[in-house]
Amino acid sequence: MDPVIVTPPASEPVTLSEAKAQLSVTSSAHDTRITSLITTARRQVERYLKRALITQTWKVYYNCFHAVMELPYPPLQSVTHVKYYDDSGTLQTLSSDLYWEDLASEPGKIVRKYDAVYPELLAGRPNAVEIQYVAGYGDADDVPEEIRHAILMLVTDYFDNRGEVVVGSMAQRIPGFIKDLVHDYRMYDFAH
């Protein structure tokens, strides 16, 4: 059930101007690098928090229908569709009359309605159920301030410690003081 990004965010939670102000950089000589560091920092924070920050579209796959199907990377804004491979192998769209969209829970969920019967799936087909959905807080102004500040702090760390981050690659660490700043927003997996 690994989610797949369909449409990445159209913008970042912090602007180039905000990052340059944080770094006390006034020239445009480092703009490309700083822009790349903003994206790298946002992706790193999203992975750590297991959250989508700016509006983006995701797909998640299940091998079969479940009464409750979680949608990773909250907050969930909407469900675009639930598709499945029927018992003849044809891709169909599941009627929204059969489920509820739980937008309030984190993570959001698709919940089978009481007495609803899901259709038969193609036996043995992996990823027989596909759910596409929109997640994220919304625009940059909707992202909690602590998360935006953590991104700026990561950009500063990456910029000041150039040897530990390769531009265009994903950084693999978040300093503890930054983790502490956003700890309350982190999603955790618990065994059921």
Secondary structure, 3 states (H helix, E strand, C coil): CCCEEEECCCCCCCCHHHHHHHHCCCCCCCHHHHHHHHHHHHHHHHHHHCCCCECEEEEEEECCCCCEEEECCCCEEEEEEEEEEECCCCEEECCHHHEEEECCCCCEEEEECCCCCCCCECCCCCCCEEEEEEECCECHHHCCHHHHHHHHHHHHHHHHCHHHCCCCCCCCCCCHHHHHHHHHHCCCCCCC
